[in-house]
Amino acid sequence: MIHRDDVARRAFILEHTATIRAPLVPEFQLHLATEITPLWQATENSLSQIGLPPPYWAFAWVGGQAVARHILDHPELVAGRTVLDFAAGCGLISLAAIRAGAKAVTAVDIDPFAQTAIALNLALNAADPNERVRMSAEDMVGHLLPGVDVVLAGDVCYERPMAEAVILWLRTLARAGLTVIIGDPGRSYLPCSGLTALARYVVPTVADVEDSATKATTVWRVEAG
């Protein structure tokens, strides 16, 4: 049974997004916003009614696009392995991991609207017929992840407190033997060391979301040091 709140979230997402394809990952259709300002105004207007947080789920952020592209181009990174998509947003990385042959994917995002958006995007792409994707709203930061082989994340270094906590956690996971991959276009709080570049992409951006028409974005492996 679909909960009433989920019905409201689905309705809001479908009303305020269009079905489009991310420039760097055209393999998938996604429910995404085409402009940031009208959607941000809508979230402010709806906040008291349905508890809508900032709509990070409504954009295919460039770091996530780069990770998804890299996984599709190098499926051996996830094929047959158990994957955690951290701060999953619209679910693009989860879609790519499933397409690349991951055994199972957990799409983690504490925003319930992201959870609903991911479900809609999985359905839109008929991407999970064998139910290999599960969703979680649990705050995973600081937790060990028994049973997970690979952690994927895009654009997690845009705020200092989050970046510091997340990078420390990701290094701990790398020390435990997990493969940890992040995508970043040079955000302010990306660490200066302990990362190995795997690939670089130039990613077209959505108007108003970034400060330029394209963003040079790097896919990094997080090292244990």
Residue pairs with C-beta under 8 A, 6 or more apart in sequence:
2 10
5 50
5 112
6 112
6 116
8 50
9 50
9 112
9 113
9 116
10 116
10 120
12 42
12 46
12 50
12 52
12 113
13 31
13 57
13 58
13 113
13 116
13 117
13 120
14 31
14 120
16 33
16 38
16 39
16 42
16 55
16 58
17 31
17 32
17 33
17 34
17 39
17 58
18 31
18 32
18 33
18 34
19 29
19 30
19 31
19 124
20 29
20 30
20 32
20 34
21 27
21 28
21 29
21 30
22 28
22 30
22 32
22 60
22 65
22 68
22 92
23 65
23 203
23 204
24 62
24 65
24 66
24 68
24 69
24 201
24 203
24 204
25 60
25 65
25 68
25 69
25 72
25 92
25 96
27 72
27 96
27 99
28 92
28 95
28 96
28 99
28 121
28 125
28 127
29 121
29 124
29 125
30 60
30 90
30 91
30 92
30 121
30 124
31 58
31 90
31 117
31 120
31 121
31 124
32 58
32 59
32 60
32 90
32 206
33 39
33 55
33 58
33 59
33 206
34 206
35 206
35 207
35 208
36 59
36 206
36 207
36 208
36 209
37 208
39 55
39 58
40 54
40 55
43 52
43 53
43 54
43 55
46 52
52 113
53 111
53 113
55 113
56 89
56 111
56 114
57 89
57 90
57 109
57 111
57 113
57 114
57 117
57 118
58 90
58 117
59 89
59 90
59 206
59 209
60 89
60 90
60 92
61 89
61 154
61 155
61 209
62 154
62 155
62 183
62 185
62 203
62 205
62 210
62 215
62 217
63 153
63 154
63 155
63 156
63 182
63 183
63 184
63 185
63 187
63 217
64 89
64 90
64 92
64 93
64 154
64 155
64 183
65 92
65 154
65 183
65 201
65 203
65 217
66 154
66 183
66 185
66 199
66 201
66 203
66 217
66 218
66 219
67 93
67 96
67 152
67 153
67 154
67 181
67 182
67 183
67 219
68 92
68 93
68 95
68 96
68 154
69 96
69 201
70 77
70 181
70 183
70 198
70 199
70 201
70 219
71 77
71 78
71 93
71 96
71 97
71 100
71 152
72 96
72 99
72 100
73 199
74 100
75 100
75 101
77 100
77 150
77 179
77 181
78 97
78 100
78 101
78 102
78 150
78 152
79 100
79 101
79 102
80 101
80 102
80 103
81 102
81 103
81 149
81 150
81 179
82 102
82 103
82 104
82 105
82 106
82 147
82 148
82 149
82 150
83 94
83 97
83 102
83 104
83 105
83 106
83 148
83 149
83 150
83 151
83 152
84 105
84 106
84 108
84 140
84 145
84 148
84 150
84 151
84 152
85 91
85 93
85 94
85 97
85 105
85 106
85 107
85 108
85 152
85 153
86 108
86 140
86 151
86 152
86 153
86 156
86 166
87 108
87 109
87 153
87 154
87 155
87 156
88 94
88 107
88 108
88 109
88 114
88 118
88 135
89 109
89 114
89 117
89 154
90 114
90 117
90 118
90 121
91 107
91 114
91 117
91 118
91 121
91 122
92 121
93 152
93 153
93 154
94 105
94 107
94 118
94 122
94 133
95 121
95 122
95 125
95 127
97 105
97 150
97 152
98 105
98 127
98 128
98 132
98 133
99 127
102 132
102 150
103 132
104 132
104 133
104 134
105 132
105 133
105 134
106 133
106 134
106 135
106 136
106 148
107 115
107 118
107 133
107 134
107 135
107 136
108 135
108 136
108 137
108 138
108 140
109 115
109 118
109 135
109 137
110 137
110 138
110 139
111 137
112 137
115 135
115 137
118 133
118 135
119 135
121 127
122 128
122 133
127 133
141 165
141 166
141 169
142 165
142 169
143 169
144 172
144 173
144 176
145 151
145 173
145 178
148 178
149 178
149 179
150 178
150 179
150 180
150 181
151 170
151 173
151 178
151 179
151 180
151 181
152 181
152 182
153 166
153 170
153 180
153 181
153 182
153 183
154 182
154 183
154 184
155 183
155 184
155 185
155 187
156 162
156 163
156 166
156 167
156 182
156 184
157 163
157 166
157 167
157 182
157 184
157 187
157 188
157 189
157 190
157 191
158 187
158 188
158 189
159 189
160 188
160 189
163 187
163 189
163 190
163 191
164 189
167 191
167 222
170 180
170 182
170 222
171 180
171 194
171 222
171 223
171 224
171 225
173 180
173 222
174 180
174 222
174 223
174 224
175 224
179 221
180 221
180 222
181 198
181 219
181 220
181 221
181 222
182 195
182 219
182 220
182 222
183 217
183 218
183 219
183 220
184 190
184 217
184 218
184 220
185 203
185 210
185 215
185 216
185 217
185 218
186 215
186 216
186 217
186 218
193 225
194 222
194 223
194 225
195 220
195 221
195 222
195 223
196 220
196 221
196 223
197 218
197 219
197 220
198 218
198 219
198 220
198 221
199 218
199 219
200 216
200 217
200 218
200 219
201 216
201 217
201 218
201 219
202 214
202 215
202 216
202 217
203 214
203 215
203 216
203 217
204 213
204 214
205 212
205 213
205 214
205 215
